[in-house]
Amino acid sequence: MEQSVEKVVLAWGGQERRKPNNQRENNSIRLADFIRKNTKQIMTEWESFARTLIPAADHMTPLALRDHINEILAFIVSDIESPQTSSEQIQKSHGEKEKDSAPTAAETHAALRLAGGFDIDQMVSEYRALRASVIKLWGRANAPMNDVDRIDLTRFNESIDQELAESVSHYTKKVSYSKDLLIGILSHDLRSPLNVISMSAQLMLNMGTPDKQQTLNERQTMLTTQIYESASRITVIVDDLLDVTRARFGSGLPVVRAPMDMGFVSRQLVDEMRVAYPTRIMTLEISGDTKGVWDKARIGQVFSNLMGNAIQYSFKDSSIDVTVTGNPEEVMVSVHNEGVPISPGKIETVFNSLTRAVIDAGDHPGTVNLGLGLYISKEIVVSHGGTIDVTSSEADGTTFTARFPR
């Protein structure tokens, strides 16, 4: 049977050639075989490109620049030659392909590039250069593509994308881990000097006695009080950052359970907030049995964070309503405020760290909030085996509800 003839113009050669469909010429070579036989040349081009990524690659040895490229190419060859169903191809394109628990060559490459000072854009450009180099070299050595070649090229691109996705994912995880570790170390190391500042200021305020004429004058008292209060605020921020670091490292927040009364704690916290914000209206309603076994200090954090959030994002002339309800299975705490509602798109991420500060910066330009309070509150509730959620609308206002199992 006579085969149909197609015209193919090679993008890399610029020459027009004719060949029968699905018929391979003598000098044709499958892409996987080409990569296997020309790995050294491909690695040389990879190294040449990597050297342009300065200053990261300025002082790196050829071995360091070529790290794991051989394993990456071996994966690509194996992936091209392995059988693949349509469903597996779709799964891979969605980034859902299963991987072994051991670090892959792409993940190791990402870790080494991060350690070597490469930014993520530079690492991504390496894969872009690898893709272009392989296609260019194969095109120079090969006849015009037929259907088999096109399948090989598709599989090659899928493999490159798979390796790139693994590298980017691992790189970003490493960066996040490093940031959290840095925050944790800084927060921990800042606590000691902050305690010294706070205790020194407190001592200065209390050291004077009238009979020894060592009392501070009015200006000295004001300045010392400002030092003490500022150090106390910084201490709260540092403690929050430490809590976030613990939670993100997967160890969870430490919880020390003891018998306590949720109603008693709510009265304490509401009274403190009334003193701190004398112009705001705050109501408290307690019903049912509110006693249980929880961490009193952590529960206090939840009340403080939820009420502070309600005060910050509510209308100034509206009330903050706190409700504590005890039932046989759990104690439920809710904090309600009237204000600009949280949009449905943002409500899903409101408990993420640093989120509320970003999404509400434009609506509340005068506020200073790291966006850690709600995240920490969620982690505390989860550490107690409970749940926390929020509802928000223009008609009903915003209500945060935390449930603590007994």
C-alpha positions, 0 to 999 in steps of 0.5 A: 500500500502506498504511504502518504507523504508529508512535508516537514520543516525542521525548526532547528535546521531550517531545511525542507525535507520529505519523508513517508509518515511513520517511516524512519530513515537510517540515520534516525535515533530515538530520543531516549537512545540519543540522550543515553549516548550523548549524556556527556555532551548534554552535561557539558552544555548544562555546565556551560549554562550554569556557569552564566548564573553568577555570582551563585556559580562563580566559584563552583567546581564542574562537579558541583555545577553538574550535580545530579544531572546524570541521575536526572537524565537517567530518570528522563530516559527511563520515563520516556521508555516506560509504558504509560496509559492515558490515565497515567499521563493525565495524572502526571500532567496534574502533578499527582504522580506518586513518588518514592519516599526517598529524595529524588535526583531533582529534589537533591538537585534543588537542595544543593542549588539552594545551598549553593546560593542559586535563587529559584528563577536560576534553578528553573532556568537550568531546566529550561536550558536543559530542555532546549539543549536536548531538543537542539542536539537531537534535532541536529543529529536526527531526520525530520520527526515522525509520529514516533518522534513526536510521542518521544518528544511529548514524553520528554517534555512530561519528564522535564516538567515532572523533574521541574515540579519536584525541584521547585516544590522541594526548593520552596519547602526548604526555603520555608523551613529555613525561614521558620527556623530563623524566626524560631532562633531569633525569637528564642534568642531575643527573649533573654535581652527583652526580659532584662530590659523589662525587669530593669525598667520595672526595677527602676519604677519601684526602686525609689523611696521617698525617705531616700529621695530616690524617686524618679521625676515625672519625665523619668517615670514616663520614659521608664514606663514607655520602656517597660510597656514597649518591651512587654509588647515586643515580648508578646510578639516574640512569644507569638513567633515562637508559637508559630515556629513550633506549629509549623515544625509539626511539633504542635503547641505545648499544652499543659492540661489542668482542671479549670473553669472556662467561664472564670477565664472569660470573665478575667479576659473580658475585664482586662479588655474593658480596662484596655479599651474603656470606650468599647462596649463588651458583653459576656454571656455564660451558660451551662457547665464551663468546667473542664481540663484544659490549658488555662494559659493557652485558653487565655490566649484564644480569648485574648486573640479573638477579642483583640481581632474583634476589636480591631475589625469592628465598627467603633460604636458597636459591641463585642459579644462573648458567649461561653456555653457548656454542654455535656460533650464540649464547651463552646466559645464564640466572639461576635462583632459588627464590621466589614464582613470577610469575603467568601474568598478570603474566609478560607485562609483567615486562619493561615499565618500572616494572612489577615494582615495582608488581606485587610491592610487596605481596609484598615491602614492604621492597624498594625497586625502580623496576622498571627493571632488567629493562626495561633488560636487555631493551633491551640484549639486543635491541640486541645482536640477541638475545632474553630470556624468563622461565619461572616456577613453584612447582615449578621456580622462576624462570629468566631466559634471555638469548640473545646471537647471535655 
